[in-house]
Amino acid sequence: MRIEGSGRLGAAAPEAEPVAEQVWTRPVAVPEEQVWTRPSVALEEPATAPFEAPPQEPTVVVTAIGGAEGSRPAAAALACAGADRGTAPLLVDLGGRAPRPTLVASAAARALEERLVAHLPAARVAARGQVCHLAAPADADGFAAAAAAVTVARGALAVVHVPPGELQPLLVDSSAPRFSGALLRADLGSDRALLALVVRDLLGRGLAVAVLKHRLGWVTERRALFGALGPDGNHLSPTLVQRLAQYGYGFDGGGGS
């Protein structure tokens, strides 16, 4: 999937450094010989209580594994990749600071900001470039606010960033959004075993899973957080974007399951 460059914000040339990624989607098995050895700890099967309504567009959860840095800018970069649909993507930052509006924002982002303010008067929301940002606490109330925001943004890509320690509570909370995919920022050298457990759990919930093995460049991260990445500047591979931003309709797992 590509973002049309004409009329979009931030069409500057991309940074030179490559980004390594790995993508898995259900029912493809995890390639153990390429990524990690089989974990010895069995994971408990998640409960399967249906969510009220499946998302009309993909809803992706993004987090870090272990001490890996850069998950929040990666979430913003993924959100920017959904800005070619004629609607503004939504980025929910659970546990994050209140976003500030940028001087330049797309009409679609401002329109989504107005809808969110109308439906969630207490929400901390701001249009930033091509993306509408919303911050909420990383607790049950914040999970419910995220689900409500995803509903308001129905028809647009929704990306939910969550601190590592709150991923499991988010996935099992019945009021949380229903996710179609997950993007994990991980350093394989130090967190390979933990990554294996998390990926296996997410695949078991029916999510498309992608792993970002290296942090994005500093300039790319800044532009992503401003919602100003161009079509060639997000440094997320087309395969990763396609799997997470277009794949995953009808999954029977995700938050609220």
C-alpha positions as CSV (number, residue, x, y, z in Angstrom):
1,M,0.0,0.0,0.0
2,R,1.3,3.5,-0.9
3,I,0.2,6.9,0.1
4,E,-0.4,9.3,-2.8
5,G,2.2,12.0,-2.8
6,S,0.1,14.8,-4.4
7,G,-1.3,17.2,-1.8
8,R,0.1,15.2,1.1
9,L,2.1,16.6,4.0
10,G,5.9,16.0,4.2
11,A,6.9,14.6,0.9
12,A,10.6,14.9,1.7
13,A,13.1,12.3,0.6
14,P,13.4,9.3,3.0
15,E,16.3,8.6,5.3
16,A,18.9,6.1,4.0
17,E,19.0,3.5,6.7
18,P,16.9,0.3,6.1
19,V,14.5,-1.2,8.7
20,A,14.4,-4.9,9.3
21,E,11.0,-6.4,9.8
22,Q,9.3,-9.8,10.1
23,V,5.6,-10.4,9.5
24,W,3.4,-13.3,10.5
25,T,-0.3,-13.8,9.8
26,R,-2.6,-16.5,10.9
27,P,-2.6,-19.4,10.2
28,V,1.1,-19.3,9.2
29,A,3.3,-20.9,11.8
30,V,6.1,-19.0,13.5
31,P,9.5,-19.8,11.7
32,E,11.4,-21.0,14.8
33,E,14.6,-21.6,13.0
34,Q,14.7,-18.0,11.8
35,V,13.6,-16.1,14.9
36,W,13.8,-18.1,18.1
37,T,13.6,-21.5,19.8
38,R,10.3,-23.0,20.8
39,P,9.4,-21.6,24.3
40,S,8.9,-24.2,27.0
41,V,6.1,-22.3,28.8
42,A,2.6,-23.1,27.5
43,L,0.3,-20.2,27.1
44,E,-3.2,-20.3,28.4
45,E,-5.8,-20.1,25.7
46,P,-7.7,-16.8,25.7
47,A,-11.4,-16.7,26.4
48,T,-13.6,-16.2,23.4
49,A,-16.4,-13.7,24.3
50,P,-17.7,-11.9,21.2
51,F,-17.1,-8.1,20.9
52,E,-20.2,-6.1,20.1
53,A,-19.2,-5.2,16.5
54,P,-16.1,-5.9,14.4
55,P,-14.1,-3.0,13.1
56,Q,-14.9,-1.7,9.6
57,E,-11.2,-0.9,9.1
58,P,-8.1,-2.5,10.7
59,T,-7.4,-1.7,14.3
60,V,-3.7,-2.3,15.2
61,V,-2.1,-2.4,18.7
62,V,1.5,-1.3,18.9
63,T,3.8,-1.9,21.9
64,A,7.4,-2.6,22.8
65,I,8.9,-5.9,24.0
66,G,11.2,-5.7,27.0
67,G,13.5,-2.6,26.8
68,A,13.1,-1.9,23.2
69,E,12.6,1.8,22.4
70,G,10.7,3.6,19.6
71,S,7.3,1.9,19.7
72,R,5.4,5.2,19.9
73,P,7.0,6.7,16.8
74,A,6.5,3.4,15.0
75,A,2.8,3.6,15.9
76,A,2.7,7.1,14.5
77,A,4.4,6.0,11.3
78,L,1.9,3.2,10.8
79,A,-0.9,5.6,11.3
80,C,0.5,7.9,8.7
81,A,0.6,5.0,6.3
82,G,-3.2,4.9,6.4
83,A,-3.7,8.5,5.3
84,D,-4.3,7.7,1.7
85,R,-7.9,6.5,2.2
86,G,-9.5,9.9,2.1
87,T,-10.1,9.7,5.8
88,A,-7.8,10.7,8.7
89,P,-6.2,7.8,10.6
90,L,-6.6,7.7,14.4
91,L,-3.7,7.2,16.8
92,V,-4.6,6.5,20.4
93,D,-1.7,6.8,22.9
94,L,-2.6,4.9,26.1
95,G,-0.6,6.3,28.9
96,G,0.7,9.1,26.8
97,R,0.7,12.9,27.2
98,A,-2.0,15.1,25.9
99,P,-1.3,15.8,22.2
100,R,-0.9,19.4,20.9
101,P,-2.4,20.4,17.6
102,T,0.0,21.2,14.8
103,L,-0.1,24.5,12.9
104,V,-0.8,22.5,9.7
105,A,-3.4,19.7,9.7
106,S,-5.5,18.1,7.0
107,A,-9.2,18.8,6.7
108,A,-9.9,15.1,7.4
109,A,-7.9,15.1,10.6
110,R,-9.6,18.3,11.9
111,A,-13.0,16.8,11.0
112,L,-12.2,13.6,13.0
113,E,-11.0,15.8,15.9
114,E,-14.3,17.6,15.9
115,R,-16.3,14.3,15.9
116,L,-14.2,12.9,18.8
117,V,-14.6,16.1,20.9
118,A,-18.4,15.9,20.3
119,H,-18.6,12.3,21.3
120,L,-15.9,12.3,24.0
121,P,-15.9,15.7,25.6
122,A,-13.3,14.8,28.2
123,A,-10.9,13.2,25.7
124,R,-7.5,14.8,25.1
125,V,-7.5,15.0,21.3
126,A,-5.7,17.0,18.6
127,A,-5.3,16.9,14.8
128,R,-1.6,16.6,14.0
129,G,-0.8,16.7,10.3
130,Q,-2.6,13.9,8.5
131,V,-3.5,12.0,11.7
132,C,-5.8,12.6,14.7
133,H,-4.1,11.9,18.0
134,L,-5.9,11.0,21.2
135,A,-4.4,10.3,24.6
136,A,-6.0,8.2,27.3
137,P,-4.9,6.6,30.6
138,A,-3.6,3.0,30.3
139,D,-6.4,1.6,32.5
140,A,-9.9,0.2,32.1
141,D,-11.4,3.7,31.6
142,G,-8.7,4.5,28.9
143,F,-9.4,1.2,27.2
144,A,-13.1,2.0,27.0
145,A,-12.2,5.5,25.7
146,A,-10.0,3.9,23.0
147,A,-12.8,1.6,21.9
148,A,-15.2,4.6,21.7
149,A,-12.7,6.6,19.7
150,V,-12.2,3.7,17.3
151,T,-16.0,3.6,16.8
152,V,-16.1,7.3,16.1
153,A,-13.3,6.9,13.6
154,R,-15.0,4.0,11.9
155,G,-13.9,3.8,8.3
156,A,-10.3,4.9,9.0
157,L,-7.2,3.0,10.2
158,A,-6.9,3.0,14.0
159,V,-3.6,2.5,15.7
160,V,-3.5,2.0,19.5
161,H,-0.1,2.4,21.3
162,V,0.1,0.8,24.7
163,P,2.9,0.5,27.3
164,P,4.4,-3.0,27.4
165,G,3.1,-3.8,30.8
166,E,-0.5,-3.0,29.8
167,L,-0.7,-5.2,26.6
168,Q,-2.2,-8.2,28.3
169,P,-4.8,-6.2,30.4
170,L,-5.8,-4.4,27.1
171,L,-6.2,-7.7,25.2
172,V,-8.4,-9.3,27.8
173,D,-10.5,-6.2,28.8
174,S,-14.1,-6.6,27.4
175,S,-14.4,-2.9,26.9
176,A,-11.2,-2.6,24.8
177,P,-11.1,-2.3,21.0
178,R,-11.1,-5.4,19.0
179,F,-7.8,-5.7,17.2
180,S,-7.0,-7.1,13.8
181,G,-3.2,-6.8,14.1
182,A,-0.2,-6.0,16.2
183,L,3.1,-4.3,15.6
184,L,5.9,-5.1,18.1
185,R,9.1,-3.1,18.5
186,A,11.6,-5.6,19.7
187,D,15.4,-6.1,20.0
188,L,15.9,-9.8,19.2
189,G,19.4,-9.9,20.8
190,S,18.0,-9.3,24.3
191,D,14.3,-10.2,24.2
192,R,14.0,-13.1,21.8
193,A,12.4,-15.5,24.2
194,L,9.9,-12.9,25.5
195,L,9.1,-12.0,21.9
196,A,8.4,-15.6,21.1
197,L,5.8,-15.8,23.9
198,V,4.1,-12.6,22.9
199,V,3.9,-13.5,19.2
200,R,2.6,-16.9,19.9
201,D,-0.2,-15.5,22.1
202,L,-1.1,-12.8,19.5
203,L,-1.3,-15.4,16.7
204,G,-3.4,-17.5,18.9
205,R,-5.9,-14.6,19.2
206,G,-6.1,-14.4,15.4
207,L,-4.1,-11.2,15.0
208,A,-1.7,-10.4,12.1
209,V,1.7,-9.8,13.8
210,A,4.7,-7.8,12.6
211,V,8.0,-7.2,14.4
212,L,10.1,-4.1,13.9
213,K,13.6,-5.2,14.7
214,H,15.3,-1.7,14.6
215,R,14.2,1.7,15.7
216,L,13.2,4.2,13.0
217,G,15.6,7.1,12.3
218,W,15.3,10.2,14.4
219,V,14.0,12.4,11.6
220,T,11.5,9.8,10.6
221,E,10.3,9.5,14.2
222,R,9.8,13.2,14.5
223,R,7.9,13.6,11.3
224,A,5.8,10.6,12.1
225,L,4.8,12.1,15.5
226,F,3.9,15.3,13.6
227,G,1.7,13.3,11.2
228,A,3.9,14.5,8.3
229,L,5.4,11.4,6.7
230,G,5.2,11.3,2.9
231,P,4.6,8.2,0.9
232,D,8.2,7.1,0.8
233,G,9.3,8.4,4.2
234,N,7.8,6.0,6.7
235,H,10.5,3.3,6.5
236,L,7.9,0.6,7.1
237,S,8.1,-2.0,4.4
238,P,5.1,-2.3,2.0
239,T,4.6,-5.9,3.2
240,L,4.3,-4.8,6.8
241,V,1.9,-1.9,6.0
242,Q,-0.2,-4.1,3.8
243,R,-0.5,-6.9,6.4
244,L,-1.4,-4.5,9.3
245,A,-3.3,-1.8,7.5
246,Q,-5.3,-3.9,5.1
247,Y,-5.3,-7.5,6.5
248,G,-7.3,-9.0,9.3
249,Y,-11.0,-8.5,8.7
250,G,-13.2,-11.1,10.4
251,F,-10.6,-12.2,13.0
252,D,-12.2,-13.8,16.0
253,G,-9.6,-12.6,18.5
254,G,-8.3,-9.3,19.7
255,G,-9.1,-7.1,22.6
256,G,-12.4,-7.9,24.3
257,S,-12.1,-11.6,23.6
